[in-house]
Amino acid sequence: MDSGGDFNVTAGSTMKRDEGIGRSTVTGKLSDRVYDHVLSQVIVGIYPVNSRLPPETRLADQLGVSRPVVREALMRLREDGLIASRQGAGSFVMRRPAEDVYNYAPLGSIADIQRCFIFRIAIEGEAAALAARDHDAEGLRRIIDAIAALDRVIDEGALGVEEDIALHRAVAEATGNRFFTATLAALEAQVAVGIALNCNLSLIQPRDRLLRGQKEHRAVLDAIAAKDEAAARAAMRLHIENARKRVFEGG
């Protein structure tokens, strides 16, 4: 099915498809757009679960990009578990994300949101482990206060993005390592998008979805308070992975 007419290269770009100068920059942007385009077609059901995607050559022609750009986008879709390759048969859709994702995500940001979640799993998992090992009484108190603030937000039915960010910031601060805090601060805009997306989707889902997220927060707090590094790492990694799944798999 040809839906390529809806796909446009970034406005104002004058680069040709395979122009050598600046190729890596443009290819990155275009592959994100191809990723988002294919993902949107899956979300709206144009490519249903178990259906075969068009061949790379056809997608490249439809979208007006080169095959390497399409190949990169499809590789990333495979990494995210959204599609899978079957030898000799092509690429097939494995799952369909929640339909509401595009109602709340900034246009063209889905690929980056996915990767930010994955990056956070690595960084914040280690932050939680170090917080368990190195926190002082004040650091633990800030995490407890942040959990309490989120409890109030859930009771009020509010969005709670700032409160959620504050909790993750408190965990980073409890490490006593300024580089974790600085990294999280540098990512705050991207983190806020992912958290806001998750919170918005949670508000239109059963209350149990919000409570599951808060239960995961409490598991992180409990492990940190117990000075159990492995449990804190595992709890934080599980929480962020579950948040990613709640956004992109509707779980």
PALUMLO-774781 format. One line per 2 residues: number of its first residue (from 1); for each residue y, x, z of N, C-alpha, C, CB. Coordinates in Angstrom, 1 decimal, decimal comma. Atoms other than C-alpha are relative to their C-alpha. Glycine has a CB too. Layout:
NUM> Y:X:Z:Y:X:Z:Y:X:Z:Y:X:Z  ...
END
This chain:
1> -1,2:0,9:0,0:0,0:0,0:0,0:1,2:0,9:0,0:0,0:-1,0:1,2  -1,2:-0,8:0,2:3,3:1,5:-1,1:1,2:-0,5:0,8:0,4:0,2:-1,4
3> -1,2:0,3:-0,8:6,0:1,3:1,6:0,9:1,1:0,0:-0,4:-0,4:1,4  -0,9:-1,2:0,0:7,7:4,5:0,7:1,4:-0,3:-0,3:-0,5:0,9:-1,1
5> -1,4:0,3:0,2:10,9:2,8:-0,3:0,8:0,0:1,2:0,1:-1,3:-0,8  -0,7:0,1:-1,2:11,8:2,5:3,3:0,3:1,4:0,7:-0,7:-0,8:1,0
7> -0,1:-1,4:-0,6:11,6:6,3:3,9:1,1:0,7:-0,7:-1,4:0,7:-0,2  -1,1:-0,7:0,6:14,7:8,3:3,4:0,2:1,4:0,7:1,3:-0,8:0,2
9> -0,3:-1,3:-0,5:15,5:12,0:3,9:1,3:-0,1:0,8:0,1:1,1:-1,1  -1,1:0,0:-0,9:18,1:12,7:6,6:1,3:-0,1:-0,9:0,1:1,2:0,9
11> -1,2:0,2:0,7:21,5:11,5:5,3:0,8:1,3:-0,1:0,9:-1,1:0,6  -0,9:-1,2:0,1:23,7:14,3:3,9:-0,8:1,2:-0,4:0,8:0,2:1,2
13> 0,8:-1,2:0,3:20,8:16,7:3,3:0,0:0,2:-1,5:-1,4:-0,1:0,5  0,0:-0,3:1,4:21,1:18,4:-0,1:-1,1:0,9:-0,4:1,3:0,6:-0,4
15> 1,1:-1,0:0,3:18,0:20,6:0,2:-1,0:-0,7:-0,9:-0,6:0,5:1,3  1,1:0,5:0,8:15,3:20,2:-2,4:-1,3:0,0:0,8:-0,1:0,8:-1,3
17> 1,2:0,2:-0,7:11,8:19,4:-1,5:-0,6:1,3:0,5:-1,0:-0,7:-0,8  0,6:-1,3:-0,3:10,5:23,0:-1,5:1,0:1,1:0,0:-1,2:0,3:-0,9
19> -1,0:-1,1:0,1:13,7:24,9:-1,3:-0,3:1,0:1,1:1,5:-0,6:0,2  0,4:-1,0:-0,9:13,0:28,2:0,4:1,0:0,2:1,2:-0,2:1,3:-0,7
21> -0,9:-0,3:-1,0:16,2:28,7:2,4:0,0:-1,2:1,0:1,5:0,2:-0,5  0,0:1,1:-1,0:16,0:26,7:5,7:-1,2:-0,9:-0,1:1,2:-0,8:-0,2
23> 1,1:0,8:0,2:12,6:25,5:4,8:-0,6:-0,5:1,3:-1,1:0,7:-0,8  0,7:0,3:-1,2:11,2:25,6:8,3:0,7:-1,1:0,8:-0,1:1,2:0,9
25> -0,7:1,0:-0,6:14,0:23,5:9,7:-0,2:-1,3:-0,6:1,5:0,4:0,1  0,1:1,3:0,7:13,9:20,8:7,1:-1,4:-0,5:0,1:0,4:0,2:-1,5
27> 1,4:0,4:0,0:10,1:20,8:7,0:-0,3:-0,7:1,4:-1,0:1,1:-0,2  0,2:0,6:-1,3:10,1:20,2:10,8:0,5:-1,4:0,1:0,6:0,8:1,0
29> -0,7:1,4:-0,1:12,5:17,2:10,5:-0,8:-1,0:-0,9:1,4:0,1:-0,5  0,7:1,0:0,9:10,6:15,7:7,5:-1,4:-0,3:0,6:-0,1:0,7:-1,4
31> 1,3:0,3:-0,6:7,2:16,1:9,2:0,1:-1,0:1,1:-0,7:1,2:0,4  -0,3:1,0:-1,0:8,6:14,2:12,2:0,2:-1,4:-0,6:1,2:0,4:0,9
33> -0,3:1,3:0,6:9,8:11,5:9,9:-1,3:-0,6:-0,6:1,1:0,1:-1,0  1,2:0,5:0,6:6,5:11,3:8,1:-0,9:-0,5:1,2:-0,8:1,1:-0,8
35> 0,8:0,4:-1,1:4,7:11,1:11,5:0,5:-1,4:0,5:0,2:1,1:1,2  -0,5:1,3:-0,4:7,0:8,3:12,6:-0,3:-1,1:-1,0:1,5:0,1:0,3
37> 0,2:1,0:1,1:6,6:6,5:9,3:-1,4:-0,5:0,1:0,3:0,6:-1,4  1,4:0,4:0,0:2,8:6,5:9,4:-0,3:-0,7:1,3:-0,9:1,3:-0,1
39> 0,2:0,7:-1,2:2,8:5,6:13,1:0,6:-1,4:0,0:0,7:0,8:1,2  -0,6:1,4:0,0:5,1:2,6:12,5:-0,9:-0,9:-0,9:1,4:0,1:-0,6
41> 0,8:0,9:0,9:2,8:1,4:9,7:-1,3:-0,4:0,8:-0,4:0,8:-1,3  1,1:0,3:-0,8:-0,1:1,6:12,2:0,4:-1,1:1,0:-0,5:1,3:0,7
43> -0,5:0,9:-1,1:1,9:-0,2:14,9:0,1:-1,5:-0,6:1,3:0,4:0,6  -0,2:1,3:0,5:2,8:-3,1:12,6:-1,2:-0,6:-0,7:1,2:0,0:-1,0
45> 1,2:0,5:0,6:-0,7:-3,4:11,2:-0,2:0,2:-1,4:-0,2:-1,4:0,3  0,2:-0,3:1,4:-0,2:-2,2:7,7:-1,2:0,9:-0,2:1,2:0,7:-0,6
47> 1,2:-0,8:-0,1:-2,8:0,5:8,5:-0,8:-0,4:1,3:0,3:1,5:-0,1  0,7:0,4:-1,2:-5,2:-1,3:10,9:-1,0:1,1:0,5:-0,8:-1,3:-0,3
49> 1,0:-0,9:-0,5:-7,6:0,5:13,2:-1,3:0,0:-0,8:-0,4:-0,4:1,5  1,2:-0,3:0,8:-10,6:1,9:11,3:0,3:0,0:-1,5:-1,0:-1,0:0,3
51> -0,3:-0,1:1,4:-8,7:1,7:8,0:0,3:1,4:-0,4:1,3:-0,9:-0,3  -0,2:-1,3:0,6:-8,3:4,7:5,7:1,5:0,1:-0,4:-0,9:0,3:-1,2
53> -1,3:-0,3:0,4:-4,9:6,2:5,2:0,0:0,4:-1,5:0,7:1,1:0,8  -0,1:-0,5:1,4:-3,7:6,9:1,6:-0,2:1,5:0,0:1,3:-0,4:-0,6
55> 0,2:-1,4:0,1:-4,6:10,4:0,4:1,4:0,8:0,1:-0,6:0,4:-1,4  -1,2:-0,8:-0,2:-2,1:13,2:1,1:0,9:0,0:-1,2:-0,3:1,5:0,3
57> -0,8:0,0:1,2:-1,0:13,3:-2,5:0,8:-1,3:-0,2:-0,9:0,3:-1,3  -0,7:1,3:0,2:-0,2:9,6:-2,6:1,1:-0,2:1,0:-1,0:-1,1:0,1
59> -1,1:0,1:-1,0:1,7:9,7:0,7:1,2:0,9:-0,3:-0,6:0,4:1,4  -1,1:-0,9:0,4:3,7:12,7:-0,5:0,8:-0,6:-1,1:-0,6:1,3:-0,5
61> -0,7:0,7:1,1:4,6:10,8:-3,7:0,8:-1,2:0,5:-0,9:-0,4:-1,1  -0,6:1,2:-0,5:5,4:7,6:-1,8:1,3:0,4:0,8:-0,9:-0,8:0,8
63> -1,1:-0,4:-0,9:7,7:9,4:0,7:0,9:1,0:-0,5:-0,6:0,4:1,3  -0,9:-0,9:0,6:9,2:11,9:-1,6:0,1:1,3:0,7:1,4:-0,6:-0,1
65> 0,0:-1,3:-0,7:8,1:15,0:0,3:-1,2:0,8:-0,6:-0,2:-0,2:1,6  1,1:-0,9:0,5:5,7:17,9:-0,3:-1,3:-0,3:0,8:0,4:1,4:0,1
67> 1,3:0,2:-0,7:2,0:17,8:0,6:0,0:0,8:1,3:-1,1:0,5:-0,9  0,0:-0,7:-1,3:2,5:20,5:3,3:0,7:-0,8:1,1:0,6:1,4:-0,1
69> -0,7:0,8:-1,0:5,0:18,2:5,1:-1,0:-1,1:0,4:1,3:-0,6:-0,6  0,9:1,1:-0,3:2,5:15,3:4,9:-1,2:0,6:0,9:-0,6:-0,7:-1,2
71> 1,2:-0,6:-0,7:-0,4:17,7:6,0:0,4:0,3:1,5:-0,4:1,2:-0,7  -0,4:-0,3:-1,4:1,6:18,8:9,1:0,1:-1,3:0,8:1,4:0,7:-0,1
73> -0,1:1,3:-0,8:2,4:15,2:10,1:-1,4:-0,5:0,3:0,8:-1,0:-0,8  1,3:0,5:-0,2:-1,2:14,2:9,7:-0,8:0,8:1,1:-0,8:-0,1:-1,3
75> 0,7:-0,9:-1,0:-2,4:17,2:11,7:0,5:-0,4:1,4:0,3:1,5:-0,3  -0,5:0,4:-1,3:-0,1:16,1:14,6:-0,5:-1,4:0,4:1,5:0,0:-0,1
77> 0,6:1,3:-0,4:-1,3:12,5:14,4:-1,5:0,2:0,4:0,0:-0,9:-1,3  1,4:-0,3:-0,5:-4,9:13,9:14,7:0,0:0,6:1,4:-0,7:0,9:-1,0
79> 0,0:-0,6:-1,3:-3,9:16,0:17,7:0,3:-1,0:1,1:1,1:1,1:0,0  -0,3:1,0:-0,9:-2,5:12,9:19,3:-1,1:-1,1:0,1:1,3:-0,7:-0,3
81> 1,1:0,9:0,0:-5,8:11,1:18,7:0,3:-1,4:-0,7:-0,3:-0,3:1,4  -0,4:1,3:0,7:-4,1:8,4:16,5:-0,8:-0,2:-1,3:1,5:0,0:-0,3
83> 0,8:0,1:1,2:-6,1:9,3:13,4:-1,1:1,1:0,1:0,8:0,2:-1,3  1,1:-0,9:0,1:-9,3:11,2:12,6:-0,4:0,2:-1,4:-1,2:-0,4:0,9
85> 0,5:-0,3:1,4:-10,6:13,0:9,5:-1,5:-0,2:0,0:0,4:1,4:-0,4  1,4:0,1:0,3:-14,0:12,2:8,1:-0,3:0,7:-1,3:-0,5:-1,5:-0,1
87> 0,2:-0,9:1,1:-15,4:14,8:5,8:-0,3:-0,7:-1,3:-1,1:1,0:0,3  0,2:0,6:1,3:-15,2:13,7:2,2:0,5:-1,4:-0,1:-1,4:0,1:-0,3
89> -0,4:1,4:0,1:-13,7:10,3:3,1:1,5:-0,1:0,3:-0,8:-0,8:1,0  -1,5:0,1:-0,3:-10,1:11,1:4,3:0,3:-0,2:1,4:0,6:-1,2:-0,8
91> -0,5:0,2:-1,4:-8,1:10,2:7,4:-0,1:-1,5:0,3:1,4:0,5:0,2  0,1:1,4:-0,5:-8,8:7,0:9,4:0,7:-0,2:1,3:-1,5:-0,3:0,1
93> -0,7:0,3:-1,2:-6,8:5,2:12,0:-1,0:-0,3:1,2:0,9:-1,3:-0,2  0,9:0,1:-1,1:-8,4:5,5:15,4:0,5:-1,0:1,1:-0,2:1,4:0,7
95> -0,5:0,9:-0,9:-6,1:3,5:17,6:1,4:-0,5:-0,4:0,0:0,6:1,4  -1,3:0,5:0,3:-3,0:1,4:17,5:0,9:-0,1:1,3:-0,1:-1,5:-0,6
97> -0,9:0,0:-1,2:-0,1:2,0:20,0:0,5:-1,3:0,3:1,1:1,0:-0,1  -0,6:1,3:-0,3:1,6:-0,8:21,8:1,1:-0,4:-1,0:0,6:0,1:1,5
99> -1,0:0,4:1,0:3,7:-2,9:19,5:1,4:0,1:0,4:-0,3:-1,5:-0,4  -1,4:0,0:-0,6:6,8:-2,8:21,8:0,6:1,4:0,0:0,0:-0,5:1,3
101> -0,5:-1,3:-0,1:7,1:1,0:21,5:1,3:0,1:-0,8:-1,0:1,0:-0,6  -1,1:-0,2:0,9:9,6:0,8:18,6:1,2:-0,9:0,5:-0,3:-0,3:-1,4
103> -1,1:0,7:-0,5:11,7:-1,8:20,5:0,9:0,7:0,9:-0,5:-1,3:0,6  -0,7:-0,7:-1,1:12,7:0,7:23,1:0,2:1,5:-0,3:-0,7:-0,2:1,3
105> -0,1:-1,4:0,3:12,3:4,1:21,6:1,1:0,3:-1,0:-1,3:0,6:-0,6  -1,1:-0,3:1,0:15,3:5,7:19,8:-0,7:0,3:-1,4:0,8:1,3:0,4
107> 0,5:-0,1:1,4:14,8:5,7:16,0:-0,4:1,5:-0,3:1,0:-0,5:-1,0  0,4:-1,4:0,4:12,9:8,8:14,8:-0,4:0,9:1,1:1,1:0,6:-0,8
109> 0,2:-0,9:-1,1:12,0:10,1:18,2:-1,4:-0,1:0,5:0,9:-0,4:1,2  1,3:0,2:-0,5:8,4:9,0:18,6:-0,8:1,4:0,1:-0,8:-1,0:-0,8
111> 0,7:-1,3:0,0:6,9:12,5:17,7:0,5:0,8:1,1:0,2:0,7:-1,3  -0,5:-0,8:-1,0:9,2:14,2:20,1:-0,4:-0,5:1,4:1,5:0,2:-0,1
113> 0,3:0,6:-1,3:8,5:11,8:22,9:-1,5:0,3:0,4:0,1:-1,6:0,0  1,4:-0,4:-0,2:4,7:12,4:22,5:-0,1:1,5:0,5:-0,8:-0,1:-1,3
115> 0,0:-1,4:-0,4:5,3:16,2:22,7:0,6:0,3:1,3:0,6:0,8:-1,1  -0,7:-0,2:-1,3:7,6:16,0:25,6:-1,0:-0,4:1,2:1,3:-0,9:0,1
117> 1,0:0,4:-1,0:4,9:14,1:27,6:-1,0:1,2:0,2:-0,7:-1,3:-0,4  1,0:-1,1:0,0:2,4:16,9:26,7:0,5:1,2:0,7:-0,5:0,3:-1,4
119> -0,6:-1,1:-0,6:4,8:19,6:27,7:0,2:-0,2:1,5:1,4:0,3:-0,6  -0,2:0,3:-1,4:5,5:17,9:31,0:-1,3:0,1:0,8:0,6:-1,4:0,2
121> 1,3:-0,1:-0,7:1,8:17,7:31,8:-0,2:1,5:0,5:-1,1:-0,4:-0,9  0,2:-1,4:-0,3:1,7:21,5:31,7:1,0:0,5:1,1:0,1:0,9:-1,2
123> -1,1:-0,6:-0,9:5,0:22,3:33,5:-0,1:-0,7:1,3:1,4:-0,2:-0,7  -0,1:0,8:-1,3:5,0:19,5:36,1:-1,3:0,1:0,8:0,4:-1,4:-0,3
125> 1,2:-0,2:-0,7:1,4:20,0:36,9:0,0:1,2:0,9:-1,2:0,0:-0,9  -0,2:-1,2:-0,8:2,1:23,5:38,0:1,0:-0,1:1,0:0,3:1,2:-1,0
127> -1,0:0,2:-1,0:5,2:22,5:39,7:-0,5:-0,7:1,3:1,2:-0,8:-0,5  0,6:0,8:-1,2:3,3:20,0:41,9:-0,9:0,9:0,8:-0,8:-1,2:-0,5
129> 0,9:-0,9:-0,7:0,7:22,7:42,7:0,8:1,0:0,9:-0,9:0,8:-1,0  -0,8:-0,9:-0,8:3,4:25,1:43,8:0,8:-0,7:1,1:1,0:0,7:-0,9
131> -0,6:0,8:-1,0:5,2:22,4:45,7:-0,9:-0,2:1,2:0,5:-1,4:-0,5  1,0:0,2:-1,0:2,0:21,8:47,6:-0,1:1,3:0,9:-1,4:-0,4:-0,5
133> 0,2:-1,3:-0,7:1,7:25,5:48,5:1,3:0,4:0,8:-0,3:1,0:-1,0  -1,2:-0,6:-0,5:5,4:26,3:49,2:1,0:-0,9:0,6:0,6:0,8:-1,1
135> -1,1:0,9:-0,4:7,3:23,2:50,2:0,3:0,2:1,5:-0,4:-1,5:-0,2  -0,4:0,0:-1,4:9,2:23,1:53,5:0,3:-1,5:0,4:1,3:0,8:0,2
137> -0,1:1,3:-0,5:10,0:20,1:55,6:1,1:-0,8:-0,8:0,4:0,0:1,5  -1,0:0,7:0,8:13,2:19,3:53,7:-0,4:-0,4:-1,4:1,3:0,9:-0,1
139> 0,5:0,3:1,3:11,5:19,5:50,4:-0,9:-1,2:0,0:-0,7:1,2:-0,6  0,9:1,1:-0,1:8,8:17,1:51,5:0,8:-1,3:0,3:-1,0:0,2:1,1
141> -0,8:1,2:-0,3:11,4:14,7:52,9:0,7:-0,5:-1,2:1,1:0,3:1,1  -0,6:0,5:1,3:13,2:14,5:49,5:-1,0:-0,7:-0,8:0,6:1,2:-0,7
143> 1,1:0,7:0,8:9,9:13,6:47,8:-0,3:-1,4:0,6:-1,3:0,8:-0,1  0,2:1,3:-0,7:9,3:10,9:50,4:1,1:-1,0:-0,2:-0,2:0,2:1,5
145> -1,2:0,9:0,3:12,8:9,5:50,0:0,0:-0,5:-1,4:1,3:0,8:0,3  0,0:0,4:1,4:12,4:9,5:46,3:-1,1:-1,1:-0,3:-0,3:1,2:-1,0
147> 1,0:1,0:0,1:9,2:7,5:46,6:0,5:-1,3:0,6:-1,3:0,4:0,8  -0,5:1,2:-0,6:10,9:5,0:48,9:1,0:-0,6:-0,9:0,7:0,4:1,4
149> -1,0:0,6:0,9:13,8:4,6:46,4:-0,7:-0,7:-1,2:0,9:1,1:-0,6  0,8:0,6:1,1:11,2:3,8:43,7:-0,6:-1,3:0,5:-1,1:0,9:-0,6
151> 0,5:1,3:-0,6:9,6:1,2:46,0:1,0:-1,1:0,0:-0,5:0,3:1,5  -1,0:1,0:0,0:12,9:-0,5:46,3:0,3:-0,5:-1,4:1,3:0,5:0,6
153> -0,2:0,4:1,4:13,4:-0,5:42,5:-1,0:-1,0:-0,5:0,0:1,3:-0,9  1,1:0,8:0,4:10,0:-2,0:42,0:0,2:-1,4:0,6:-1,4:0,6:0,3
155> -0,2:1,2:-0,6:10,7:-4,7:44,5:1,1:-0,9:-0,6:0,3:0,2:1,5  -1,1:0,6:0,6:14,0:-5,5:42,8:-0,2:-0,4:-1,5:1,2:0,8:0,1
157> 0,2:0,3:1,4:12,5:-5,6:39,3:0,9:0,7:-0,9:0,0:-1,4:-0,3  -1,0:-0,8:0,8:15,0:-3,0:38,1:-0,7:1,1:-0,8:1,1:0,6:0,9
159> 0,5:-0,9:0,9:14,5:-0,3:35,5:-0,5:1,3:0,7:1,0:0,4:-1,1  0,4:-1,1:-0,9:14,5:2,7:37,9:-0,2:1,4:-0,7:-1,3:-0,3:0,6
161> 0,1:-1,2:0,7:14,9:5,5:35,4:0,5:1,2:0,8:0,7:0,0:-1,4  -0,6:-1,1:-0,8:17,2:7,6:37,6:-0,9:0,3:1,2:1,4:-0,4:0,4
163> 0,9:-0,2:-1,2:14,9:7,0:40,6:-1,2:0,8:-0,3:-0,3:-1,3:0,7  1,2:-0,7:0,4:11,9:8,2:38,7:0,3:1,4:-0,3:-0,6:-0,7:-1,3
165> -0,4:-1,4:0,3:13,7:11,3:37,4:0,2:0,7:1,3:1,2:0,0:-0,9  -0,3:-0,7:-1,2:14,8:12,0:40,9:-1,2:0,4:0,8:0,8:-1,0:0,9
167> 1,3:-0,4:-0,7:11,2:12,0:42,2:-0,5:1,2:-0,7:-1,0:-1,2:-0,2  0,6:-1,2:0,6:10,1:14,5:39,6:0,9:1,2:0,2:-0,1:-0,3:-1,6
169> -0,9:-1,1:-0,4:13,2:16,6:40,3:-0,3:0,5:1,4:1,5:-0,5:-0,1  0,3:-0,3:-1,4:12,3:16,5:44,0:-1,2:0,9:0,1:-0,1:-1,2:0,9
171> 1,2:-0,8:0,0:8,9:17,9:43,3:0,3:1,4:-0,6:-1,1:-0,7:-0,9  -0,3:-1,3:0,6:10,3:20,7:41,1:0,8:0,8:1,1:0,9:-0,2:-1,3
173> -0,8:-0,7:-1,0:12,8:21,5:43,9:-0,8:0,5:1,1:1,1:-0,9:0,5  0,8:-0,3:-1,2:10,1:21,6:46,5:-0,8:1,3:-0,3:-1,0:-1,1:0,3
175> 0,7:-1,2:0,4:8,5:24,6:44,6:0,8:1,2:0,6:-0,2:0,2:-1,5  -0,8:-1,2:-0,4:11,4:26,8:45,8:0,3:0,9:-1,2:-0,6:0,7:1,1
177> -0,2:-0,8:1,2:11,4:28,2:42,2:1,0:-0,6:-0,9:-1,4:0,2:-0,7  -1,1:0,6:0,7:14,7:27,6:40,5:-0,3:-0,2:-1,5:1,2:0,8:0,1
179> 0,3:0,1:1,5:13,1:28,0:37,0:-0,7:-1,4:-0,3:-0,9:1,1:-0,4  0,6:1,3:0,2:11,1:24,8:37,4:1,1:-1,1:0,0:-1,1:-0,3:1,1
181> -1,1:1,0:0,0:14,2:22,9:38,4:0,9:0,1:-1,2:0,9:0,3:1,3  -0,8:-0,2:1,2:16,2:24,4:35,6:-0,7:-0,5:-1,3:0,3:1,5:-0,2
183> 0,7:0,5:1,2:13,5:23,6:33,0:0,1:-1,5:0,0:-1,4:0,5:0,0  0,0:1,5:-0,1:13,3:20,0:34,2:1,4:-0,5:-0,3:-0,4:-0,5:1,3
185> -1,3:0,4:0,3:17,1:19,8:34,1:0,4:0,1:-1,5:1,0:0,8:0,9  -0,3:-0,1:1,4:17,3:21,1:30,6:-0,7:-1,0:-0,9:-0,5:1,4:-0,5
187> 0,8:1,1:0,7:14,7:18,5:29,5:0,4:-1,4:0,4:-1,5:0,2:0,2  -0,2:1,3:-0,6:16,3:15,7:31,4:0,3:-1,1:-1,0:1,2:0,1:1,0
189> -0,3:1,1:1,0:17,6:13,8:28,3:-1,3:-0,5:-0,6:1,0:0,5:-1,0  1,2:0,4:0,6:14,2:13,9:26,7:-1,0:-0,7:1,0:-0,7:1,3:-0,6
191> 0,8:0,6:-1,0:12,4:13,1:29,9:0,4:-1,4:0,3:0,0:0,8:1,3  -0,6:1,3:-0,3:14,7:10,2:30,5:-0,4:-1,0:-1,1:1,5:0,0:0,1
193> 0,4:0,9:1,1:13,8:8,7:27,1:-1,4:-0,4:0,2:0,1:0,7:-1,4  1,4:0,4:-0,3:10,1:8,8:27,9:-0,2:-0,9:1,2:-0,8:1,3:0,2
195> 0,1:0,8:-1,1:10,6:7,4:31,3:0,6:-1,4:-0,2:0,7:0,7:1,2  -0,6:1,3:0,3:12,9:4,7:30,1:-0,9:-0,9:-0,9:1,4:0,2:-0,7
197> 1,0:0,8:0,9:10,4:3,7:27,4:-1,1:-0,5:0,8:-0,5:1,0:-1,1  1,1:0,5:-0,8:7,6:3,5:29,9:0,5:-1,1:1,0:-0,5:1,2:0,9
199> -0,5:1,1:-0,9:9,8:1,5:32,4:0,3:-1,3:-0,7:1,3:0,5:0,7  -0,3:1,2:0,8:11,0:-0,9:29,7:-1,3:-0,7:-0,3:0,8:0,4:-1,3
201> 1,2:0,6:0,3:7,5:-1,5:28,6:-0,7:-0,6:1,2:-1,0:1,0:-0,7  0,6:0,5:-1,2:6,4:-1,9:32,2:0,6:-1,4:0,4:0,1:1,0:1,1
203> -0,7:1,2:-0,4:9,0:-4,6:32,8:-0,5:-1,3:-0,8:1,5:0,2:-0,1  0,5:1,2:0,7:7,5:-6,8:30,1:-1,5:-0,1:0,1:0,4:0,1:-1,5
205> 1,5:0,0:-0,2:3,9:-6,1:31,2:-0,2:-0,6:1,5:-0,6:1,4:-0,1  0,3:0,5:-1,4:2,2:-7,5:34,4:0,4:1,0:1,0:-1,5:-0,2:0,1
207> -0,5:-0,9:-1,1:3,5:-6,1:37,7:-0,9:1,1:0,3:0,3:-0,9:1,2  1,0:-1,0:-0,3:0,3:-4,2:38,1:0,2:1,3:-0,7:-1,4:-0,6:-0,3
209> -0,3:-1,3:0,8:1,4:-1,7:35,5:1,0:0,8:0,8:0,6:-0,3:-1,4  -0,9:-0,8:-0,8:4,4:-0,7:37,7:-0,6:0,5:1,2:1,2:-0,9:0,4
211> 0,6:-0,4:-1,2:2,3:-0,6:40,8:-1,0:1,2:-0,2:-0,8:-1,2:0,6  0,9:-1,1:0,3:-0,3:1,7:39,1:0,8:1,3:-0,1:-0,7:-0,2:-1,4
213> -0,8:-1,2:0,1:2,5:4,2:38,3:0,4:0,5:1,4:1,2:-0,2:-0,9  -0,4:-0,4:-1,4:3,7:4,1:41,9:-1,1:0,5:0,8:0,7:-1,2:0,7
215> 1,2:-0,5:-0,7:0,2:4,6:43,2:-0,3:1,4:-0,4:-1,2:-0,9:-0,3  0,1:-1,4:0,5:0,0:7,7:41,0:1,0:0,9:0,7:0,1:0,1:-1,5
217> -1,0:-0,7:-0,7:3,3:8,9:42,5:-0,5:0,3:1,4:1,3:-0,7:0,0  0,4:-0,2:-1,4:1,9:8,5:46,0:-1,2:1,0:0,1:-0,4:-1,4:0,6
219> 1,1:-1,0:0,0:-1,2:10,5:45,1:0,5:1,4:-0,1:-1,0:-0,3:-1,2  -0,7:-1,4:0,1:1,1:13,4:44,1:0,5:0,3:1,4:1,1:-0,1:-1,1
221> -0,6:-0,2:-1,3:3,0:13,0:47,4:-1,1:0,4:1,0:0,8:-1,2:0,5  1,0:-0,3:-1,0:-0,2:12,9:49,5:-0,6:1,4:-0,2:-1,1:-1,1:-0,2
223> 0,5:-1,3:0,2:-1,6:16,0:47,9:0,9:1,1:0,3:-0,4:0,2:-1,5  -1,0:-1,0:-0,4:1,6:17,9:48,3:0,1:0,1:1,5:1,4:-0,3:-0,6
225> -0,1:0,1:-1,5:1,9:16,8:52,0:-1,2:0,7:0,6:0,1:-1,4:0,5  1,2:-0,6:-0,5:-1,7:18,0:52,5:-0,2:1,5:-0,4:-1,2:-0,8:-0,5
227> 0,0:-1,4:0,5:-0,9:21,4:50,9:-1,2:0,3:-0,9:0,1:0,9:1,2  1,2:-0,1:0,9:-3,8:20,8:48,4:0,5:0,2:-1,4:-0,9:-1,3:0,1
229> -0,5:-0,4:1,3:-2,7:22,7:45,3:-0,7:-0,6:-1,1:0,1:1,5:-0,1  0,9:0,6:1,1:-5,6:21,6:43,1:0,2:-1,5:-0,2:-1,4:0,4:0,2
231> -0,2:1,4:0,1:-5,2:18,0:44,0:1,4:-0,4:-0,5:-0,3:-0,6:1,4  -1,4:0,3:0,4:-1,4:18,0:43,5:0,1:0,3:-1,5:1,0:0,9:0,8
233> -0,1:-0,3:1,4:-1,8:19,6:40,1:-0,7:-1,1:-0,8:-0,7:1,4:-0,3  0,8:1,1:0,7:-4,5:17,1:39,1:0,7:-1,3:0,0:-1,4:-0,1:0,6
235> -0,6:1,4:-0,1:-2,6:14,1:40,4:1,3:-0,1:-0,9:0,4:-0,2:1,5  -1,1:0,0:0,8:0,6:15,1:38,6:-0,3:-0,1:-1,5:0,9:1,2:0,2
237> 0,4:0,0:1,4:-1,1:15,8:35,3:-0,6:-1,3:-0,4:-1,1:1,1:-0,2  0,6:1,4:0,3:-3,1:12,5:35,5:1,2:-1,0:-0,1:-1,0:-0,4:1,1
239> -1,1:1,0:0,0:0,1:10,6:36,3:0,8:0,1:-1,4:1,0:0,3:1,1  -0,8:-0,1:1,2:2,0:12,0:33,3:-0,8:-0,4:-1,2:0,6:1,4:-0,2
241> 0,9:0,4:1,1:-1,0:11,6:31,0:-0,2:-1,5:-0,1:-1,4:0,6:0,1  0,1:1,4:-0,1:-1,4:8,0:32,2:1,3:-0,7:-0,5:-0,4:-0,5:1,4
243> -1,3:0,6:0,4:2,3:7,3:31,6:0,1:0,1:-1,6:1,2:0,8:0,6  0,0:-0,1:1,5:1,9:8,6:28,0:-1,0:-1,0:-0,6:-0,5:1,5:-0,4
245> 0,9:1,0:0,5:-1,1:6,4:27,5:0,5:-1,4:0,1:-1,4:0,1:0,7  -0,6:1,3:-0,2:0,7:3,4:28,9:1,0:-0,3:-1,1:0,7:-0,2:1,4
247> -1,0:0,2:1,0:3,4:3,9:26,3:-0,7:-0,1:-1,4:1,0:1,2:0,0  0,5:0,0:1,4:1,4:4,8:23,2:-1,4:-0,7:-0,2:-0,2:1,5:-0,3
249> 1,2:0,8:0,2:-1,9:3,0:23,9:0,0:-1,3:0,6:-1,1:0,8:0,6  -0,1:1,3:-0,6:-0,6:0,0:25,7:-0,9:-0,2:1,2:-0,3:-1,0:-1,0
251> 0,9:0,1:-1,2:-2,9:0,8:28,7:0,7:-0,3:1,3:-0,8:1,2:0,1
END
